[in-house]
């Protein structure tokens, strides 16, 4: 049965960047039926929410998330909806939860084991059908991940692909895009994407270009080889005649690379001037988070996590890896690496730096990976606050949390999962004071970039809305308490249903 809801006494930021308008919005079922000064039309809504002059915006879009399995385990998506998020783009950094074959199913089941939800689908359509059965509180459209796609055809350890392998990948990608996947994402720092050649990427980009969809990339390097990685991406796009590129969590990683931002922006803007629609997303923190295994030196850095764990059943391999880690880093480096999540005896140490946990951080890493390489994550400090501010100010930058949908009270996470979108909005408002444009950056802009039917307040639009107080909206989460709820979010509505109220 359809129900009606009126949002009254609101300053409406419609997502377009147009000036605020005082008015009301009427929702009928899951659709906005009217917007104006008075939407009653002689008929009383079943329920009215009076905002008392606060802001009403389209539901926020998290342009870069990893809730591919998290939303199955936590369909309420509390960490997202409590920030006003009604849509998350999943399937990022080359990793998605579909394109399942006997070549990658076991690995992905291990990777997602902590969610305790079996992977019983195979393609994008069946993945979305299974998600729909969970009645999730937010939308989760997804990209097709290059690493998952590659492994579906050739597994995780094959470095050089045959022409037949690449043809199978292209056909599988074509099918996923035809089924509605938003585009192709790459994670060229991770296995097996690390093995990919520019030619491989060009062939896959050609498939994406035929569908006029987007290629997003976790660059091969975000630090030492940042500029070369950007050049690789744009050269491949030119060769494939691909016009839509998103640089994931754009950053200059490592103090030695902070000075590269001007050159990186110049490369992006040169590509934009050529007609490539280059956009970037960014989380508003200077600590990244990913698998702890990315810290490993050569010989180990291209191995899948499960293979690393198996190798570390050998005492000699443990000894060799610990020695290699000690040789690869300065002693004070370990103070900048923070354990975020793991299983076993070190669960209680989440939130501490490796140096705080152990006098021998190298051996600690070996122990953690030997126990649970796929499930152990860490945060890495090494980004410039001033560079972050400049990136957030770029006209083509949108918000992406790089985080999961989590339940209230979850402790084993980066604070971005509970606060990135709220903090992005707070920083934008503090720096510009421009409410309409700040709202556009997290609504209509990502919606247009990913070709989504979202991000606007207008009759006939999907009733995804968020009410917030522009004076108090902010993130409160930190590594000490990463699940503190964001402030200033009053109500979140997804498809006409109230999914969060402060």
ABEGO torsion letter per residue (X at the ends): XBBBBBBBGBBBBAGAGBBBBBEBBBBBEABBABBEABAAGGBBBABBBBAGGBBBBBBBBBABBAAAAAAAABAAGAAAAAAGBABBBBGBGGBBABGBBAAAAAAAAAAAAAAGBBBABABAAAAAAAAAAAGBABBBBBBBBAAAAAAAAAEAABABBBAAAAAAAAAAAAAAAAAGBAEBBBBAABOAAAABBAAAAAAAAAAAAAAGBBBBBBBABABAAAAAAAAAAAAAAAAAGBABBBBBGBBBBEAAAAAAAAAAAAAAAAAAAAGBBBBBBBBBBABBBBBAAAABBBGAAABBAAAAAAAAABAAAAAAAAAAAAAABBAAAAAABBBABBBEAAAAABGBBAAAABABAAAAAAAAAAABAAABBBBBBGBBAAAAAAAAABAABBBBAGBBBBBBGBABBBAAAAAAAAAAAAAAAAAAGBAAAAAAAABAAAAAAAGBBBGBBBBGBBBBBBBBBAAABBBABBAABAABBBBGBABBBBGGBBABBX
